[in-house]
Amino acid sequence: MKVGLDITPIIYSRGVSRYTSNLAISLLDYTALSLSLYGSSLRGFAPLKSAAKKISKIAPGRTSVQLQHYPPSALDLLWRLGVNRLSNQLPGIKVFHSWDWLQPPDTNFALVSTIHDLAMLKFPETAHPKILAMHRRSWEILKKRQAHVIAVSRTTKADIVSLLGYSSYLVHVVHEALPTEVRMVAEKLTEEKYDRIKNKLKLDKPFVLFVGTREPRKNLLRLIKAWEPLANDFDLLIAGEAGWDKTSEADTVTTQEKGLRFLGRVSDEELAVLYSEAAVFAYPSLYEGFGLPILEAFSYGTPVVTSNNSGMQEVAGNAAELVDPESEESIRAGLEKVLSETAGEQQKRLQRMIIRQQMFSWQTVARQTSTVYKKAAEDFAS
């Protein structure tokens, strides 16, 4: 079966970027599908072309590439006008796997899309109105087309059904997996470079780590309050871009003296060192569709304290310490429990982390995703 896959998200350096590249590679590695890679960008055309070339080398006999120079806004306009049809760009495809930002106007092939979470509906203050409007239009097209949708967790599926009014039959849970880039960075990191980064980041005191954009649903203000009684023994390091929550109010001389440090965006190598050196990874978010940083922490053998709700509980299982994210006392108790574990307790937790991580693989993602394609093609033909 010939499947079209929109690889445009690869160029945006976000979680959906790694999902898209790992999905394409795994589909070619672990299935017999033929992939027609499609993408469109003006400013990002060069990296898009490079990514497509890298992917197509995996199975050149089963891969074709069609790229265009339209920016998203122009492509959206063309598609809304019903021109520049994908049927002409990708002849012979039976299924097109879109991203949930833009949907093609074609109605002569089955449509599949992945929705990672509906955070912008549950927490509308975290989304720009124009971005939310684009997604709403995209979701409406998917619903109208009776497209099959991939949800990255049972939590996300439940949200799609309840918030978008989608038929449960059309929504399929396919869990994500640890991006291969995470392992590659760790494997290539030399001892010399590791020590150099450790010195650069001044990791000379035990610390609690958080990774992510600073936005309200990440719940950082409660995490900071929960950590403060532990500040004499552990720093709190927050890695990620400054967003739009109120953590900047906590970024004062007093809190910095206590050990609260905002690192901003860090490189993949710096992130690898931070995960490896952290005493515990704290991720008490109010909502996550999946919670990929939990698997990242597991891969470095770092214990995790995370929320007992949404996709986080689904990913972490019994390998992490689950807490009530709306309670500072619960978050603090979770941190204290992990930080006070004996060597034997740490070893048992590590074993659970290893087992848990092995439950999520790209081979499984590829197999389950190809099953969704086949189901979508069958339903479209019937």
N, C-alpha and C positions, 0 to 999 in steps of 0.2 A: 504494500500500500504506500502511495506517495503522499507525504504529509508536508504542509507548509508550516514553518515556524518563524515567528517574528522575533528576531534577535536584537532589535533596536535597544531594548533596556540594558544591554551589556555595557554600553558606553557611559552609563550614569554613575558608576562606582557606588552602588547601593546594594542592599541585600537582594533585591530583585535581579540585579546584574549577575551576581554569582549564581543565583538560582537558574537563570536563563542559560548561562554558559555551561554549567554542570549538567543541566537537563539535556542540552543538545549533544554534548559529548557522551553522556550515558546512553542516550537513545541510539547513537551510532555504535557504541561499544557493546551493548547488551541486547540489541534487538536487530531484526532484519529489515527494519523500515528504511525507506528512501526519504531523505529530508531535502526539501527545497527551502534554503535559508533566505529569509527576506529581511531587509532593514532599510530605514530611510533616515538620513540626517544631513544637515548642511555643515555645521561647524564640527560635528563629530564623525564625519565621513571616513577620515583616515583610520582612526581606531576601530571603527565598525568594520571596515574592509580588512584590517589586520586580524580581528577576531574571527571573521567569517573564513578567512584563509586558514587560520589555525584549526578551526573545527573541521573544515572540509578535508583536511589532510588525513583525518582519522579513517575515513571510508570514502575515498574520492569517487569510487564507482557508484556510490549510493547517495551522493551529495551534489546539489547544484546551488548556485548563489545568484541572487538578484538584488542589487542594492540601488537605491535612488538617493538623489541629493536634496529632497524636500525636507525642510524642518517640520517638526510635529504640527505646528499651526497651519502650515500650508497643506500638508497631507490631510489633516482633518477637514479643511475646507474642500479639497478635491473630492474626498470620499463622501462628504455630505452632499456634494453636487452630483454624486454618482459617477464620477469620472476617475480615470487612472485605476481601473479595476484590476484586482489581483489575478483574476482569471486570465488576463493577458500577460501578466508578469510571471505567473507560476502555472503554466498550462498543465492540466492533467492531475492536479492535486485533488484528493478526496476529502481531506480535512485540513483546516487551517487553525493553528494554535496561536491565538492572539495574546497580547498582554492587555490588562484591563484599563488601559488608557485610551486606546483607539481601536475601533472595530471597522473592518472593511465593509463596503456596500454590497459586495457580491452575495447572491443567494443561491448559487449553483454548486456549493460545496458545504459540508458540515463545518460548524464552528465550535471550537473548544477554547476556553480561556481559564487562566489561573487567578484566583482571588486569594491573596495572602492574609488579609484581615479587613475588617470594616471599622477600624479605629476612628476614621474620620466621621463616621455616622454616630458612633457611640460617644465620641469626644469631639464634637464639631468645632470647638475652639482651637483645636490643634491643626486645622486644615485651612488653607487659603480658600476663600469663596470660589475663585475661578477653578482651582484644582478640584474642589468638591463637585462643582458643576460639570466638569469634564468627566469625572468618574460616574456621576449620576447618569449622564447621557449614555456612557458606555454600558453601564449595568442595564439600562432600559433596552438597549439594542440587543444585548445578550438574552434578556428575558423574552423579548419579542421574537427573536430568532429561534427560541427553544434550544439555545446552545447548551452543550454539556459543560459544566463548570468543575474545575479541580479546586478543592479546598485543602489547604496544607495541614489542617487539623480538624478534629471533630468539633471543636469550639467554633472554628470559622464556618464549618458547614451549618451548624445550628444558627449562627448569625445570618448567613445568606438566606436561609429558609425563613427566618422570623423577620428580619429587617428588610429584605428585598422581595419577600413573597415568592421566592423561588420554589419550584417543585423539588421535593427531596430526591425524587427519582433521578433528576438531572444533575445532582451535586455529588461528587465522588471525593472521598478523603484519600489523599496521597501525601503522606508526611514528607517533609523535606529531609535532607541529610547534611552532614558536615561537608562544607565545600572542600574540594580537593586542594584549593589554594592554601587552606589553613595548614594542612599536613606538609605541603611543599615548602612553605616558609619555615616551619619548624625544622625540617630536615636539612635545609640549606644554611641555617644559621650556625656559623662557626663559634667556637668557644671564645675566641678573641673578640668577635663582633658582639656576642652576647654580653661580655663583661664591659665593653665600651658603652653599649646602650644602658646597661645597669648603672654605670657611673654617671652617664649623661642625665638620666632620670632621677638620680640621687635616691636610689632604692636601698637606703641603709637602715631602715626601720621597718618592722613588720607592718603590713597594711591590708586594709579592706579595699577591694577594687569594684568599681562600677564601670560599665562600658555602654555607651549609647548617647543619642542626641538628648540634650537637656530640654525636655518638654514636659508638660504637666502630668501626663499619664505615666511617666517613668517614676514618679513618686519620690523624687530626690530630696525634697524638704523633710519628709518623714524619715528617710534613710539617714540624713544628716543628724536629725534629732536623736534617732536611735543609736547612732554611733558615738555621740558626744561623751557619754559616760566611759567609753572605752578609749578615749583619745590619748590618755597617758601612755598606753601600751601599743596602740595601733593608729597609724595614719589612715585617712580616707582619701583615695585617689579616684578621681572621676575623669575618665577618658572619653572624649566625644565632643562634637561640635556644640557650641553654645546655641541654644534654641530660644524658646520663648516662655520658659517658666520663671519662677522667682528665685532661683538658686543664686542669682547674682547678688541678691540681698544678703546671702550668707557668706559671700566672698569678701570678707572684711579682714582687717589686720588681726583681730582677735581670733577668728576661726582659722586663719592661716597659721597663726602661732600654735594653735592646737593640733595642726597637722592635716587640715582640709586643703587639698590641692586639686585645682582644675587644670588638667593637662591639655585640654583642647583636642583637636583631631591628631591622632598619632599614626605612624606608619604601621604596616603589617608586621614588620620585624619588631618594632617597639611594643606592639600589642602582644606579640608572642612572649616577649620577656616579662611584660606586666602580668599576663596570665600565669606564667611559670613561677613568678616570685610571690604572687599574692597569697596571703594566709587564707583568704576566703573571697569568693566572688559573690557580691550582693546584687540581686536583681529583683527587687520587690515592686515590680511594675503593677499598675492597676489593671492593665489589659495587654495581652499579646496574642496575635493570631497563632504564633508558633513559639518563638523564644530561642532563636538560633544561638545567641551567646551562651546559653546553658550548655549546649553540646560543645561549643568551643572551649569552655572552661573544663568540661569533662575530659576533653582530648589532651589537656595539659596536666591532668591529675589534680586539678584545683577544686576543693569542695565548694558547694553552691548553696546559698540561701536564696530562695525565690518564693513567689506568691503561690498560694493554694487555690488559684483560679485560672480560668481560660486556658490558653495553649501551654502555659508554663508548667502547670501541674501535669498535663498530658505528656510533655517532653521529659520532664525530670523524673516522674515516677517516684520510686522509693530511694533514689540515689541522692536526692537533694533534701535539705531541711526546708519544709514548707511552712510558710508563715502567713498570717493575716496582713495583707498590705495596707489596710486602713488603721492598723494599730502599731504605734511606735513601740509599745511594750512587747508585742509579738515579734517584731523585726529584731529588737534588741535581744530578746531571749534566743532567737534563732542564731544570731551571730555568736552570742556567748556560748551556746551549746556546741557549735562547730569548733570554735576557737579553744575550747577546753577539753576536747576529745583526747583520749589516751592513744598511744601508738597502735594498740590493738583495734580500737574503734576506728581510727583513721584508715587502717588497712581494710577493714570490712567495708567502709564507705567507698574506698577506692575500687574494690571489687564490684560493688554495685554500680559505680560509675562506668566501669569498663563494659559490664554487661548491658547497661542501658544504652550506651553509645552504639554498641553493635546492633541494636534493634533498628537503626536508621541507616540505610545504605542507598547509594545511587543506583545500584542494580535493581533494587526493589522499586525505586522511583520510576526507572525506565520501564520495567515490566508492567507496573500498574498504570502508568500513563499510556502506554501503547494499548492496553485493554480499553481505556477510556476512548481512545481514537477509534478503535474498532466498533465500540458500541455506538459512538456518535455517527459513524459512517453507515452502520446498519439502520439506525433510526431515521437518518436522512433519506436513505434509499427506499424505506418502506412507505 
